Amino acid sequence: MHFGVIKYGTILIHAKFPKIMAFKPINVFHEQDFDEILNFIVDSKSYRRSSLEESDVIIHTELCQGKIKIKKLMEELSSRYASSHKKVILFILDDFEKKLVFYPNLIIVRTSARASRLSANEIVLPYVWEYKDQAFAVSESTTLPKVGFCGLVSKSRKKITRVFGKSKEVTSDFIIRDKFWGGSPLDPTIQTDFFKNIENNQFILSNRGAGNFSMRFYQVLSCGRIPVLVNTDMQLPFSNKIDWKKIVVFEKNEKLCLQRVVAIHREDNYKAMQIQCRAIFDDFFSQSMYFDRLVEDIREKSLLESDISIISNERSFLNKAIHFLKFK
């Protein structure tokens, strides 16, 4: 990270920004062309297609969904490429958060997971498919923190909307839907309401949904607003590089989230944090950067070369210990 200064009106805001990185290409083998959802990979600086023999890694070119399909595909891919002695990357977009079978030759990149149950070959997949091309202008100063939410109040969101909705320390701006995306995800009015609610507020409630991850979290980052969410044994991506505690509100319970929002507003840190949120999105979660960051992460964790079966057992024991201390 390096420091920069942004001028907002007459205010100078000091903020941290990620350093510009030079990424080493990786030789990728895939039998089929990428599907439309993953096709952004081919435009990445790190991507270089090669033969199976010359490849560093194999990538399954379709985004996998559905618990039964996931389990069958994992077994199939592991068996199909076992003789190649290459690792296979499988991208999974699904709400399934329980532990998956460990295959030493697979690298699993999944949206939903429990941090305490992640195996050594698993990496969290951010939701990089819905975002704003440009961040909204930094929020204006207000007497109280402005906290927004637009969507379905599912089981995981009931308490946090209630805690913030009843608090006199914040101004709440909630649009409550009775269905996911109001039952009409392609309705332009629904979409406009969603992003207008983000624009009009400084903080956005972004708790998990059916899976142990939050699509809204990444949408809010792209808008240059501060996500607020309870840590439900959730692994935020690239935590070894991003000090999430300094950029978003990510606490053990709803009351601590409220206290943190009030403190950030009182200290007038939210403007700098909003700028950092967008900077982090651009450098890690934009489609032009995500695959480069993923490859960098895979290399740093030695997932391409190492026999990670032993590491997996060690991590499993450590994660269980951490889970016991945090959540029991």
GISUL-V423377 format. One record per backbone hydrogen bond with DSSP energy under -0.5 kcal/mol. CO is the residue of the C=O (numbers start at 1). NH is the residue of the N-H. E is the energy in kcal/mol with one decimal. If there is no record, write none. Layout:
# GISUL-V423377
co: {CO,CO}
nh: {NH,NH}
e: {E,E}
This chain:
# GISUL-V423377
co: {2,4,6,6,7,8,11,11,12,13,13,15,17,21,26,26,27,27,28,29,35,35,38,39,40,41,44,46,48,51,52,57,58,61,64,66,67,68,69,70,71,72,73,74,75,76,77,79,81,81,81,82,87,88,89,90,91,92,92,94,97,101,103,105,106,107,107,108,108,109,110,113,114,114,115,119,121,123,124,126,145,145,146,146,147,148,149,151,152,154,154,155,157,158,159,160,161,162,163,169,170,171,173,174,175,177,179,180,181,184,187,188,189,190,191,192,193,194,195,196,198,202,203,204,211,211,212,213,214,215,215,216,217,218,219,220,220,221,223,225,226,227,228,229,230,231,233,234,236,238,238,241,242,243,244,244,248,249,251,253,254,255,256,257,258,259,260,261,262,263,264,264,265,269,270,271,272,273,274,275,276,277,278,279,280,280,281,281,286,286,289,290,291,292,293,294,295,296,297,298,299,302,306,307,308,309,310,311,312,313,314,315,316,317,318,319,320,321,322,323,324}
nh: {17,15,8,13,9,11,8,13,14,6,15,4,2,23,28,48,56,57,50,59,38,39,41,42,43,44,47,26,28,55,55,29,89,35,93,70,71,72,73,74,75,76,77,78,79,80,81,82,84,85,86,85,58,107,60,109,64,94,111,112,114,103,106,88,108,90,109,110,123,92,125,115,117,118,118,122,108,110,126,128,147,171,202,203,173,205,175,177,154,157,158,158,161,162,163,164,165,166,167,145,172,147,149,176,151,153,182,183,184,187,191,192,193,194,195,196,197,198,199,200,201,226,148,228,209,213,113,209,218,218,219,220,221,222,223,224,225,224,136,227,204,249,206,251,232,233,115,236,239,241,242,243,244,246,247,248,250,229,231,257,258,259,260,261,262,263,264,265,266,267,269,270,268,273,274,275,276,277,278,279,280,281,282,283,284,285,285,286,289,290,293,294,295,296,297,298,299,300,301,303,302,306,308,310,312,313,314,315,316,317,318,319,320,321,322,323,324,325,326,327,328}
e: {-3.6,-2.6,-0.6,-3.5,-0.5,-2.4,-3.2,-0.6,-0.6,-2.9,-0.5,-2.9,-3.7,-0.6,-0.6,-1.4,-2.7,-1.7,-2.8,-2.1,-0.5,-1.0,-2.0,-1.3,-1.2,-2.0,-0.9,-4.0,-3.2,-0.8,-0.6,-2.2,-3.3,-2.4,-2.2,-2.9,-2.0,-2.1,-2.9,-2.4,-1.7,-2.4,-3.0,-2.2,-1.9,-2.8,-2.0,-0.9,-0.9,-0.7,-0.7,-1.0,-2.7,-3.2,-2.6,-2.8,-2.7,-0.6,-1.7,-0.7,-0.8,-0.6,-2.0,-2.4,-0.5,-2.4,-0.5,-0.6,-2.9,-3.0,-3.0,-0.5,-1.8,-0.6,-0.9,-1.8,-2.4,-2.1,-0.6,-1.0,-0.6,-3.2,-1.4,-2.2,-2.6,-2.4,-2.8,-2.8,-1.6,-1.9,-1.0,-0.6,-2.0,-1.8,-2.8,-2.1,-2.1,-1.9,-0.8,-0.7,-0.6,-2.8,-1.7,-0.5,-2.4,-0.8,-2.3,-2.2,-1.9,-1.9,-2.1,-2.6,-2.5,-2.0,-2.2,-2.5,-2.1,-1.4,-2.4,-2.3,-1.1,-1.7,-3.0,-2.5,-0.9,-2.0,-0.8,-1.4,-0.7,-0.7,-1.6,-3.0,-1.8,-2.1,-1.1,-0.5,-2.0,-1.5,-2.1,-0.7,-2.5,-2.5,-3.6,-1.3,-1.1,-0.6,-3.0,-0.7,-0.8,-2.0,-2.4,-0.5,-1.7,-1.8,-1.7,-2.8,-0.7,-2.6,-3.6,-1.6,-2.2,-2.4,-2.2,-2.3,-2.3,-2.2,-2.5,-2.2,-2.5,-2.2,-2.5,-0.6,-1.2,-2.1,-2.2,-1.7,-2.1,-2.4,-1.7,-2.2,-2.8,-2.2,-2.8,-2.0,-1.9,-0.6,-2.1,-1.4,-1.6,-2.6,-2.2,-2.5,-2.6,-2.1,-2.2,-2.7,-2.4,-2.3,-1.8,-2.2,-1.5,-1.8,-1.1,-0.5,-2.7,-1.5,-2.1,-3.0,-2.7,-1.9,-2.3,-3.4,-2.0,-1.8,-2.5,-2.9,-2.1,-2.0,-2.3,-2.5,-1.3}
